[in-house]
Amino acid sequence: MKIQQVLPLLIIFSICTTACTTTDKKKGGDHNLSDRELVIKNSSMAVEATVKQFTVAMEKRESSILAKLTCEELSYGHSTGKIQDKEQFIEDLVHGPFVFKTIKLEKQTTTVEDSTAIVRHIFVADAMDNDTPVKVRIGNILVLVLSNGKWMLLARQAYKL
């Protein structure tokens, strides 16, 4: 094609693009986001939903849900330095002497890059340790990966505040 043939098409495309962008900006909401930003926002919401499911499963000691939300290669680090694999983590949480009564996640941030997400939060809980009431307040960093369309926990490391 010659430039004389392409130029009118480019002008029409430019006018349409400008009109669509202006209309979208006036509407507000997600229309101001680029495609990449929209994907990241939706991914962040999916990651946060997975973290919420994981937290509820910890409170309810639901081994089947915990198993579905964690990778086989899970590395679960406690603020004491203890590290557990998937099997050890689920066994200890479901059958161990430490029982969460309530868990709240404060100051949570989520970063998504392609098929990896990093979640940071302050983990606040009321629990029982061998029938003794315990208050927990630690920092957590979680690494989740997108596997077969699902966000799954690959690593968690807690740290003392």
Backbone hydrogen bonds, N-H to C=O, Kabsch-Sander energy under -0.5 kcal/mol:
donor,donor_aa,acceptor,acceptor_aa,energy
5,Q,2,K,-1.0
6,V,2,K,-1.8
7,L,3,I,-2.7
9,L,5,Q,-0.6
10,L,6,V,-2.3
11,I,7,L,-2.3
12,I,8,P,-2.3
13,F,9,L,-2.6
14,S,10,L,-2.6
15,I,11,I,-2.3
16,C,12,I,-2.5
17,T,13,F,-2.7
18,T,14,S,-2.3
19,A,15,I,-2.4
20,C,16,C,-2.7
21,T,17,T,-2.6
22,T,18,T,-2.5
23,T,19,A,-2.5
24,D,20,C,-2.7
25,K,21,T,-2.4
26,K,22,T,-1.8
27,K,23,T,-1.4
28,G,24,D,-1.2
31,H,28,G,-1.2
32,N,29,G,-1.2
33,L,30,D,-1.7
38,L,34,S,-2.6
39,V,35,D,-2.2
40,I,36,R,-2.5
41,K,37,E,-2.6
42,N,38,L,-2.6
43,S,39,V,-2.7
44,S,40,I,-3.0
45,M,41,K,-2.2
46,A,42,N,-2.0
47,V,43,S,-2.7
48,E,44,S,-2.7
49,A,45,M,-1.9
50,T,46,A,-1.9
51,V,47,V,-2.5
52,K,48,E,-2.1
53,Q,49,A,-2.4
54,F,50,T,-2.6
55,T,51,V,-2.4
56,V,52,K,-2.5
57,A,53,Q,-2.5
58,M,54,F,-1.9
59,E,55,T,-2.1
60,K,56,V,-2.5
61,R,57,A,-0.8
62,E,57,A,-2.0
63,S,61,R,-1.0
66,L,62,E,-2.4
67,A,63,S,-2.5
68,K,64,S,-1.6
69,L,65,I,-1.6
70,T,66,L,-0.6
70,T,67,A,-0.6
71,C,153,L,-2.8
74,L,71,C,-1.5
75,S,154,L,-1.8
76,Y,84,Q,-2.9
77,G,75,S,-0.7
77,G,156,R,-4.1
78,H,82,K,-3.2
81,G,78,H,-1.7
84,Q,76,Y,-2.3
89,F,85,D,-2.7
90,I,86,K,-2.4
91,E,87,E,-2.4
92,D,88,Q,-2.6
93,L,89,F,-2.5
94,V,90,I,-2.6
95,H,91,E,-2.6
96,G,92,D,-1.7
99,V,97,P,-0.6
99,V,128,M,-3.1
101,K,126,D,-3.2
102,T,126,D,-1.8
104,K,124,V,-3.5
106,E,104,K,-0.6
106,E,122,I,-3.0
109,T,120,R,-2.5
111,T,118,I,-2.6
113,E,116,T,-3.0
116,T,113,E,-1.8
117,A,144,L,-2.9
118,I,111,T,-2.8
119,V,142,L,-2.4
120,R,109,T,-2.3
121,H,140,N,-1.7
122,I,106,E,-3.0
123,F,121,H,-0.6
123,F,138,I,-3.2
124,V,104,K,-3.0
124,V,122,I,-0.7
125,A,136,V,-2.4
126,D,102,T,-1.8
127,A,134,V,-2.8
128,M,99,V,-2.5
129,D,132,T,-2.8
130,N,97,P,-1.8
130,N,128,M,-0.6
132,T,129,D,-1.1
134,V,127,A,-2.9
136,V,125,A,-3.0
138,I,123,F,-2.1
139,G,159,Y,-2.8
140,N,121,H,-2.5
141,I,157,Q,-1.8
142,L,119,V,-3.3
143,V,155,A,-2.9
144,L,117,A,-2.6
145,V,152,M,-2.5
146,L,115,S,-2.4
147,S,145,V,-0.7
147,S,150,K,-3.3
150,K,147,S,-1.6
152,M,145,V,-2.5
153,L,69,L,-3.2
154,L,143,V,-3.0
155,A,143,V,-1.8
156,R,75,S,-2.4
157,Q,141,I,-2.4
158,A,77,G,-1.6
159,Y,139,G,-2.4
161,L,137,R,-0.6
